[in-house]
């Protein structure tokens, strides 16, 4: 990228080209070309030091002066910063134009056909000239679409250099003129708008060359195509459509989950995200140092089970989505042991890459060649980890990549190839100045050991922030007790007793509060006090009490044990229907959904989400395997695996499940 530099002598010279990492802060000009293109100052004019007598030179002077007032030494003008005699540079410039406008500190729009009345005060300008602005031909041109949408800061000036307003103060007027919604004008990622909507923004605009009506949309869709003038609009449009379709196909194949939906599901399961529970971390010194500084690229949030790490990560992600600049990206993933789609290192990389390229589709180019040969297998075969790490690493080195934060929750719940994932994070923790990592997990030595190699890492230990966690859990307790009092009609005395029991026994563990709250949801108020006495402090104590409750009910204890055994053994969470099928095969008594839902509730350790059975928390599964296995697997874990396998075979052998002759089902 070449730039113009304003010298102390007020002379203007062409400098560069700059490599991406060396580009200084700069302003950029948006304008309509003179009716006679020869009156624009060209690249050759700047090289030879002439062109000052051309009418277009006044716009360059205007941009230089405005940039100087905004403490910017460099600026860019399309007429003279591109060497069009080299086709390769011209092609690259067209494909890069959107990013150049996007990364500018300031964009000055010069409306050559709008004049400001000297008698109009600055306070009235933004309203007095709506009609003149709306009639400006600048809004009719094709290339000015991206020059309006891409930059963060866009300021409008009249021909006599009077400031008319900016993209924010003139927002309503700009929406009416262009048909572009306010969210797009204020920096929302353009991938959040449909292709048809983005194409509609160009419908009323014109370009001198018909292909430019397509090329001016390349940045809007974040694609690159070969620039060939003379091929016509229809051919250029087909190239654009094909490029968009190819990107979409790769992104669909890459998807193993949508982490946005995972996050929403986790929040709903845990009763919703409460800002007062996580706001403390935003003022934490370690967090602020990681977020706003450049010396630490990794923040590791670590703590014991049940301390609210996942909800803390959900809250941080919400806040980052609000406060990161519009040109920054945020990609995240939630590891979950109980879900085979979400508990392995390959899935983590696929999830992060999916979110990343969904926001910046041009990065798909790093997958195109291999995808054409392998298709979906590129992301799913035995070599997928090797392929994905190579793709990911190449993307991190791409000059086009915007500043990005990668967040991974629950590293300890990545049960397949966790060491590989940790080494990948360590290796790439300082590979690019534009990248930061946010991770959370339990304080495991197997995670700490590789992370100790990261010089630019900060560790936020929840145990060392007890006062903040204490205040957060107090708020959580008050919220949950208020819910109980309202839903179960507690009087003031009972409400206070329940609150005091929670405060005295929670031991800074959100999960303890959630489990006891869940147990009280169906208890009549007259039995609440006796129920509370059975919940001593500590998760292990709660889990032991939950096992005792199962065994206290002889009518359902055996079936609860069988349900827990199935949930512990299967490689992925079973649906309610699948669980019922296993239990029916064992007892020869059909299990209806209502009874199954009651059984899951009796188990205590399990919960149902969208028809699928999950453990309430990974620590619940850990407890059962470590301290209740002798009860749930009386014959031993291996024998239980064998028994479950035989049940599956018996179920498959049932009449009507499999066809006796598979060839009968093949159409002739």
C-alpha positions in Angstrom: 0.0 0.0 0.0 1.3 3.4 -1.0 0.4 6.6 1.0 0.7 10.3 0.7 2.7 12.1 3.3 2.3 15.8 4.4 5.7 17.2 5.2 6.4 20.0 7.7 6.9 22.3 4.7 3.3 21.5 3.7 4.6 19.7 0.6 2.9 16.4 -0.3 4.9 13.4 -1.4 4.2 9.8 -2.3 5.7 7.2 0.0 5.8 3.4 0.2 4.8 0.8 -0.7 4.4 -0.4 2.9 4.2 -4.0 4.0 1.0 -4.7 5.9 2.6 -4.8 9.3 4.4 -1.5 8.6 1.4 0.6 7.4 1.2 3.7 9.7 -2.1 5.2 10.7 -3.7 7.1 7.9 -6.7 9.0 6.7 -8.5 8.2 3.4 -10.5 10.3 0.9 -13.8 9.4 -0.7 -14.9 11.5 -3.7 -16.3 11.6 -7.2 -13.7 11.9 -10.0 -13.6 15.0 -12.1 -15.8 14.9 -15.2 -12.5 15.1 -17.1 -10.3 12.3 -15.7 -7.2 14.2 -17.0 -7.8 16.8 -14.3 -7.2 14.2 -11.5 -3.6 14.0 -10.1 -2.2 10.6 -11.2 0.5 8.3 -9.8 2.8 9.5 -12.5 2.1 13.1 -11.6 3.1 12.4 -8.0 6.3 10.6 -9.0 7.3 13.5 -11.3 6.3 16.1 -8.7 3.7 17.8 -11.0 -0.1 18.1 -11.3 -0.5 21.0 -8.9 -2.3 22.9 -11.6 -5.0 20.3 -12.0 -8.4 20.9 -10.5 -8.2 17.6 -8.6 -5.2 18.7 -6.6 -7.4 20.8 -4.3 -9.0 17.6 -3.0 -5.5 16.2 -2.2 -4.7 19.4 -0.3 -8.1 19.2 1.5 -7.4 15.7 2.7 -3.9 16.6 3.8 -5.1 19.5 5.9 -7.9 17.5 7.5 -5.6 14.6 8.3 -3.1 17.1 9.8 -5.9 18.5 12.0 -6.6 15.0 13.2 -2.9 14.4 14.0 -2.5 12.0 11.0 0.7 12.4 8.9 -0.3 10.0 6.1 -3.4 9.8 3.9 -4.6 7.9 0.8 -6.3 9.1 -2.4 -7.2 6.6 -5.1 -6.3 8.7 -8.0 -2.6 8.9 -7.3 -1.7 6.1 -4.8 -2.1 3.2 -7.2 0.3 2.4 -10.1 -2.2 1.4 -12.7 0.5 0.7 -15.2 1.1 -2.7 -13.4 -2.0 -4.8 -13.8 -1.0 -7.0 -10.8 -0.9 -3.9 -8.5 -4.2 -2.6 -10.0 -5.9 -6.0 -9.4 -4.6 -6.3 -5.9 -5.7 -2.7 -5.2 -9.3 -3.4 -6.3 -9.5 -6.6 -4.2 -7.9 -4.7 -1.2 -9.9 -1.4 -1.5 -12.6 -2.3 1.0 -9.9 -3.3 3.7 -8.0 -0.1 3.0 -11.1 2.0 3.7 -12.0 -0.2 6.7 -8.6 0.2 8.4 -8.4 4.0 7.9 -8.5 6.1 11.0 -10.6 8.7 9.3 -12.5 8.8 6.0 -13.3 12.2 4.6 -16.1 12.4 2.0 -15.7 15.4 -0.3 -19.1 16.3 -1.8 -18.1 18.4 -4.8 -21.7 19.3 -5.6 -22.8 20.5 -2.1 -22.1 24.1 -1.1 -22.5 25.5 2.5 -23.9 28.9 3.1 -21.4 31.1 4.9 -24.3 32.4 7.1 -25.3 29.0 8.3 -23.9 28.4 11.7 -22.0 25.1 12.4 -24.8 24.0 14.8 -27.4 24.2 12.0 -25.4 22.7 9.2 -26.2 19.1 9.8 -30.0 19.8 9.5 -30.0 22.7 7.1 -28.3 20.9 4.2 -30.2 17.6 4.2 -31.7 18.3 0.8 -28.4 19.3 -0.8 -26.7 16.2 0.7 -29.5 13.9 -0.5 -29.2 15.2 -4.0 -25.4 14.7 -4.2 -24.2 12.5 -7.0 -21.8 10.9 -4.6 -24.6 8.6 -3.4 -25.3 7.5 -7.0 -21.8 6.1 -7.7 -21.0 2.4 -7.3 -17.6 2.6 -5.6 -18.8 5.0 -2.9 -20.9 2.2 -1.5 -18.0 0.5 0.2 -16.5 3.9 1.0 -19.6 4.6 3.1 -19.9 1.2 4.7 -16.3 0.1 5.4 -14.7 2.9 7.5 -15.4 3.3 11.2 -15.3 7.1 11.0 -16.8 8.9 8.0 -17.1 12.7 7.9 -18.9 14.6 5.2 -17.6 18.0 3.8 -19.0 20.4 1.3 -17.1 21.7 -1.7 -16.1 24.8 0.4 -14.8 22.4 3.1 -17.5 22.9 5.7 -18.1 19.9 7.8 -21.7 18.7 7.3 -21.7 15.9 9.8 -20.6 12.3 10.2 -22.0 8.8 9.7 -23.5 8.8 13.1 -25.1 12.3 13.2 -26.4 11.9 9.7 -27.5 8.3 10.2 -31.2 8.7 9.6 -30.6 10.8 6.4 -28.1 8.3 5.1 -30.5 5.4 5.7 -33.2 7.2 3.7 -30.8 8.1 0.8 -29.1 4.7 0.5 -31.6 2.2 1.7 -28.9 0.8 4.0 -30.0 -0.1 7.5 -28.3 1.7 10.4 -26.7 -1.5 11.8 -24.7 -1.9 8.5 -23.7 1.8 8.6 -22.5 1.6 12.1 -20.1 -1.3 11.6 -22.2 -4.5 12.1 -20.4 -7.4 10.3 -21.8 -7.5 6.8 -22.0 -11.3 6.9 -25.0 -10.7 9.2 -27.0 -9.4 6.3 -28.4 -11.6 3.5 -26.8 -11.6 0.0 -30.0 -10.2 -1.4 -30.0 -7.3 1.0 -26.3 -6.5 0.2 -27.0 -6.7 -3.6 -29.9 -4.3 -3.1 -27.5 -1.6 -1.8 -26.0 -1.4 -5.3 -29.2 -1.5 -7.4 -29.6 2.3 -7.8 -25.9 3.0 -8.2 -23.9 3.5 -11.4 -20.3 2.9 -12.6 -18.5 4.1 -15.7 -17.4 0.6 -16.6 -20.1 -2.1 -16.2 -17.8 -4.6 -14.6 -17.1 -2.1 -11.8 -20.7 -2.5 -10.5 -19.6 -6.0 -9.6 -16.0 -5.3 -8.5 -17.3 -2.6 -6.2 -19.2 -5.4 -4.3 -16.1 -7.6 -3.7 -15.5 -6.1 -0.2 -19.1 -6.1 0.6 -19.1 -9.9 0.2 -15.5 -10.3 1.3 -14.5 -12.3 -1.8 -11.7 -11.9 -4.4 -12.1 -12.6 -8.1 -9.8 -12.0 -11.1 -10.3 -8.5 -12.4 -10.9 -8.5 -16.2 -12.3 -5.5 -18.0 -14.2 -6.1 -21.2 -15.9 -9.3 -20.2 -19.1 -7.6 -19.4 -21.4 -7.3 -16.3 -23.0 -10.8 -16.6 -19.7 -12.7 -16.7 -18.3 -10.6 -13.8 -21.5 -11.2 -11.8 -21.3 -15.0 -12.4 -17.8 -15.0 -11.1 -18.9 -13.2 -8.0 -21.9 -15.5 -7.5 -19.6 -18.6 -7.9 -17.1 -17.2 -5.4 -19.9 -16.6 -2.8 -21.3 -20.1 -3.4 -17.9 -21.7 -3.0 -17.3 -19.9 0.3 -20.7 -20.9 1.6 -20.2 -24.6 0.7 -16.8 -24.8 2.6 -18.2 -23.0 5.6 -21.2 -25.4 5.8 -18.8 -28.4 5.5 -16.5 -26.9 8.3 -19.4 -26.6 10.7 -19.4 -29.2 13.5 -21.6 -27.0 15.7 -22.6 -23.3 16.0 -20.9 -22.1 19.2 -23.4 -19.2 19.4 -26.2 -21.7 19.9 -24.1 -23.8 22.4 -23.5 -20.6 24.4 -27.2 -19.8 24.4 -28.1 -23.4 25.4 -25.6 -23.4 28.3 -27.0 -20.1 29.6 -30.6 -21.4 29.4 -29.7 -24.6 31.1 -28.0 -22.8 34.0 -31.0 -20.5 34.5 -29.8 -17.4 32.5 -26.8 -15.1 32.6 -26.8 -12.6 35.5 -24.5 -9.5 34.8 -23.9 -8.9 38.5 -22.4 -12.4 38.8 -19.6 -11.8 36.2 -19.1 -8.0 36.1 -16.4 -8.1 38.7 -14.0 -9.8 36.2 -14.2 -6.8 33.9 -12.5 -4.6 36.6 -9.9 -7.3 37.5 -6.4 -6.1 36.9 -5.3 -9.2 35.1 -8.3 -9.1 32.8 -7.7 -5.4 32.0 -4.0 -5.9 31.4 -4.8 -8.7 29.0 -7.6 -6.9 27.3 -6.1 -3.5 26.8 -2.4 -4.2 26.8 -0.1 -5.7 24.1 2.4 -7.5 26.3 0.1 -10.5 27.3 -1.6 -12.5 24.6 -3.1 -15.3 26.7 -5.4 -15.1 29.8 -6.1 -18.4 31.6 -9.1 -18.4 33.9 -8.7 -21.3 36.3 -10.6 -22.6 39.3 -12.2 -25.6 41.0 -15.3 -27.4 39.7 -18.6 -25.5 40.2 -16.9 -22.1 40.7 -18.8 -20.6 37.7 -16.0 -20.6 35.1 -18.3 -21.3 32.2 -20.8 -18.6 33.1 -17.9 -16.2 33.7 -16.7 -17.0 30.1 -20.3 -16.4 28.8 -20.4 -13.0 30.5 -16.9 -12.0 29.2 -17.9 -13.0 25.7 -21.1 -10.9 25.9 -19.0 -7.9 27.1 -16.4 -8.4 24.4 -19.0 -8.4 21.7 -20.2 -5.0 23.0 -16.8 -3.3 23.5 -14.4 -4.7 20.9 -14.1 -2.4 17.9 -16.3 -3.3 14.9 -13.2 -4.4 12.9 -12.2 -7.0 15.6 -13.4 -10.5 15.5 -14.4 -12.9 18.3 -14.4 -16.7 17.9 -15.2 -19.0 20.8 -15.9 -22.7 21.7 -17.4 -24.5 24.7 -15.8 -27.9 25.3 -18.3 -30.5 26.9 -17.2 -33.9 27.9 -20.7 -35.4 27.7 -21.0 -34.5 24.0 -18.8 -36.4 21.6 -19.1 -33.5 19.0 -17.7 -31.0 21.5 -15.1 -33.0 23.6 -12.1 -33.3 21.2 -9.3 -31.0 19.9 -10.4 -31.3 16.2 -13.9 -30.0 17.1 -12.4 -27.1 18.9 -10.4 -26.0 15.9 -13.4 -26.5 13.6 -15.6 -24.5 15.9 -13.1 -21.6 16.1 -12.5 -21.6 12.4 -16.2 -21.8 11.6 -16.9 -18.7 13.7 -13.8 -16.9 12.2 -14.6 -17.5 8.5 -18.3 -16.9 9.1 -17.3 -13.4 10.0 -14.4 -12.9 7.5 -15.2 -15.3 4.6 -12.2 -14.3 2.5 -10.1 -16.5 4.8 -11.8 -19.5 3.3 -9.2 -19.1 0.5 -6.8 -21.1 2.8 -9.0 -24.1 2.4 -10.2 -23.9 -1.2 -7.4 -25.9 -2.9 -7.5 -28.8 -0.5 -11.3 -28.7 -0.3 -11.6 -29.1 -4.0 -9.7 -32.4 -3.8 -11.0 -33.8 -0.5 -14.4 -32.2 0.1 -15.9 -32.6 3.6 -13.3 -35.3 4.4 -10.7 -32.5 4.7 -12.3 -31.8 8.1 -13.3 -35.3 9.1 -10.9 -38.0 8.1 -7.9 -39.3 10.1 -5.7 -36.5 8.9 -8.1 -33.7 9.8 -6.1 -32.5 12.8 -3.0 -32.1 10.7 -4.9 -30.3 7.9 -6.8 -28.0 10.3 -3.7 -26.9 12.2 -1.9 -26.1 9.0 -5.0 -24.1 7.8 -5.3 -22.3 11.1 -1.6 -21.4 11.3 -1.7 -20.0 7.7 -4.7 -17.9 8.6 -3.0 -16.4 11.6 -0.2 -15.2 9.3 -2.6 -13.7 6.7 -2.3 -10.0 6.4 -6.0 -9.7 5.8 -6.9 -11.2 9.2 -8.5 -8.7 11.5 -7.6 -8.5 15.1 -9.2 -11.6 16.7 -9.8 -13.0 20.2 -10.1 -16.8 20.5 -11.9 -18.0 23.6 -12.1 -21.7 24.6 -14.0 -22.7 27.7 -13.5 -26.0 29.6 -10.1 -27.2 28.3 -10.4 -29.9 31.0 -13.5 -31.2 29.2 -11.6 -31.8 26.0 -11.0 -35.5 26.5 -9.5 -36.4 23.1 -6.1 -35.1 22.1 -6.0 -32.3 24.8 -2.2 -32.3 24.7 -2.3 -31.5 21.0 -4.7 -28.7 21.6 -2.6 -27.2 24.4 0.5 -27.4 22.3 -1.3 -25.7 19.4 -2.3 -22.8 21.7 1.2 -22.5 23.1 2.8 -22.5 19.7 0.4 -19.9 18.3 0.1 -17.7 21.4 2.6 -15.2 20.0 2.5 -16.0 16.3 0.7 -12.7 15.4 0.3 -9.4 17.2 -3.3 -9.3 16.1 -4.3 -12.5 18.1 -5.3 -13.0 21.7 -6.4 -16.1 23.5 -8.9 -16.5 26.5 -9.1 -20.0 28.0 -10.6 -21.5 31.1 -10.3 -24.8 32.9 -9.7 -26.5 36.2 -6.3 -26.0 37.7 -4.8 -29.2 36.3 -1.0 -29.8 36.3 -1.4 -31.4 32.8 -2.7 -28.0 31.6 -0.4 -25.8 33.7 2.8 -27.5 32.5 2.5 -26.6 28.8 1.1 -23.2 29.6 4.1 -22.4 31.7 6.0 -22.1 28.4 3.9 -19.1 27.4 5.9 -16.0 28.3 3.0 -13.7 27.5 0.4 -15.4 29.6 -1.7 -14.1 32.6 -3.4 -16.5 35.0 -6.6 -15.4 36.7 -7.1 -17.8 39.6 -10.6 -17.7 41.1 -9.2 -18.9 44.5 -7.1 -15.8 44.6 -10.1 -13.5 43.9 -12.2 -14.8 46.8 -13.6 -11.4 47.7 -15.0 -10.8 44.2 -16.2 -14.4 43.8 -17.8 -14.1 47.3 -19.8 -11.0 46.3 -20.8 -12.6 43.0 -22.1 -15.8 44.6 -24.0 -13.7 47.2 -25.8 -12.0 44.4 -26.5 -15.4 42.8 -27.9 -16.8 46.1 -30.2 -13.8 46.6 -31.5 -14.2 43.0 -32.2 -17.9 43.4 -33.8 -17.6 46.9 -36.0 -14.8 45.5 -37.1 -17.1 42.8 -37.9 -19.9 45.3 -39.8 -17.5 47.5 -41.9 -16.2 44.6 -42.5 -19.6 43.0 -43.1 -21.6 46.2 -44.9 -18.8 48.2 -42.4 -18.6 51.1 -43.1 -16.3 53.9 -40.5 -13.8 55.0 -39.2 -15.9 57.8 -38.7 -19.0 55.7 -37.2 -17.0 52.9 -34.6 -15.6 55.3 -33.8 -19.0 56.7 -33.3 -20.5 53.2 -31.1 -17.5 52.3 -29.0 -17.9 55.4 -28.5 -21.6 54.8 -27.3 -21.0 51.3 -25.0 -18.2 52.4 -23.5 -20.4 55.2 -23.0 -23.5 53.1 -22.3 -22.5 49.5 -18.6 -22.3 50.1 -18.2 -20.0 47.0 -19.5 -22.8 44.8 -22.2 -21.7 42.3 -23.0 -25.4 41.4 -23.8 -26.2 45.0 -26.4 -23.3 45.0 -27.8 -24.5 41.7 -28.2 -28.1 42.8 -29.8 -27.3 46.2 -32.1 -24.8 44.4 -33.1 -27.5 42.0 -33.9 -29.9 44.8 -36.1 -27.3 46.6 -38.1 -26.4 43.5 -40.7 -29.1 44.1 -40.7 -29.2 47.9 -43.6 -27.8 49.8 -42.7 -25.0 52.1 -43.6 -26.9 55.2 -40.8 -29.5 54.4 -38.2 -27.0 53.3 -36.3 -26.7 56.6 -35.9 -30.5 57.0 -34.8 -30.8 53.4 -32.2 -28.1 53.9 -30.6 -30.0 56.8 -29.8 -32.8 54.4 -27.6 -30.6 52.3 -24.3 -29.9 54.0 -21.5 -27.8 52.5 -19.4 -29.1 49.6 -20.2 -30.7 46.2 -19.1 -34.2 47.3 -21.5 -33.9 50.3 -24.3 -32.9 48.0 -23.6 -35.7 45.5 -23.4 -38.2 48.3 -26.8 -37.0 49.6 -28.2 -37.3 46.1 -27.0 -40.9 45.9 -28.6 -41.6 49.3 -31.9 -40.2 48.1 -31.8 -42.6 45.2 -31.2 -45.5 47.5 -33.9 -44.4 49.9 -36.6 -45.1 47.3 -36.4 -48.9 46.7 -39.1 -48.8 44.0 -37.0 -46.7 41.6 -33.4 -47.2 42.9 -32.6 -50.1 40.5 -33.9 -48.2 37.5 -32.1 -45.0 38.6 -28.8 -47.0 38.8 -29.4 -48.5 35.4 -30.1 -45.1 33.9 -26.9 -43.6 35.5 -24.9 -46.6 34.2 -26.1 -46.0 30.7 -25.4 -42.3 30.9 -21.9 -43.0 32.2 -20.9 -45.6 29.6 -22.3 -44.2 26.3 -19.9 -42.2 24.1 -22.4 -39.5 23.5 -25.5 -38.3 25.4 -28.5 -40.5 24.8 -31.9 -39.2 23.8 -34.9 -39.8 26.1 -36.2 -42.3 23.5 -32.9 -44.2 23.4 -32.7 -44.3 27.2 -36.2 -45.7 27.2 -35.3 -48.3 24.7 -32.4 -49.6 26.8 -34.6 -49.7 29.9 -37.4 -51.4 28.1 -35.1 -54.1 26.8 -33.9 -54.7 30.3 -37.3 -54.9 32.0 -39.6 -55.9 29.1 -41.9 -53.1 30.2 -42.4 -50.2 27.8 -41.2 -46.8 29.1 -43.3 -43.8 28.2 -41.8 -40.3 28.0 -43.6 -39.0 31.1 -42.2 -41.8 33.3 -38.7 -41.4 31.7 -38.7 -37.7 32.6 -39.7 -38.5 36.1 -36.9 -41.1 36.3 -34.3 -38.6 35.1 -35.5 -36.2 37.8 -35.3 -38.9 40.5 -31.7 -39.6 39.4 -30.7 -36.0 40.4 -27.4 -36.2 38.5 -29.1 -36.0 35.1 -31.1 -33.4 33.3 -33.0 -33.2 30.0 -32.3 -30.6 27.3 -34.3 -30.7 24.0 -35.0 -34.4 24.4 -31.5 -35.4 25.3 -30.2 -36.6 28.7 -27.1 -34.9 30.1 -25.2 -34.8 33.4 -25.9 -31.6 35.3 -22.2 -31.0 35.5 -19.0 -32.7 34.6 -18.1 -32.9 38.3 -21.3 -35.0 38.8 -20.0 -37.6 36.3 -16.6 -37.5 37.9 -18.0 -38.2 41.4 -20.1 -41.1 40.2 -17.1 -42.8 38.5 -14.8 -42.2 41.4 -16.9 -42.7 44.4 -20.2 -44.5 43.4 -19.0 -46.9 40.8 -19.3 -49.9 43.1 -23.0 -49.1 43.5 -23.8 -48.3 39.8 -21.6 -51.1 38.4 -21.9 -53.9 41.0 -20.4 -56.4 38.5 -17.7 -54.0 37.3 -17.3 -51.4 34.6 -16.2 -53.9 31.9 -19.1 -56.2 32.5 -21.5 -53.3 32.3 -20.0 -52.4 28.9 -20.6 -56.0 27.8 -24.1 -56.0 29.1 -25.0 -52.7 27.3 -23.5 -54.1 24.1 -25.7 -57.2 24.4 -28.7 -54.9 25.0 -27.9 -53.1 21.8 -27.7 -56.3 19.8 -30.9 -57.6 21.3 -32.6 -54.3 20.4 -31.3 -54.5 16.8 -32.6 -58.1 16.6 -36.1 -57.2 17.6 -38.8 -57.8 14.9 -39.2 -54.9 12.5 -35.9 -53.1 13.5 -33.8 -54.6 10.8 -34.9 -56.0 7.4 -34.3 -59.8 7.0 -33.2 -59.1 3.4 -31.5 -55.8 2.9 -31.7 -56.1 -0.9 -35.5 -55.9 -0.7 -35.2 -52.3 0.3 -33.1 -51.3 -2.7 -35.2 -49.8 -5.5 -34.9 -51.6 -8.9 
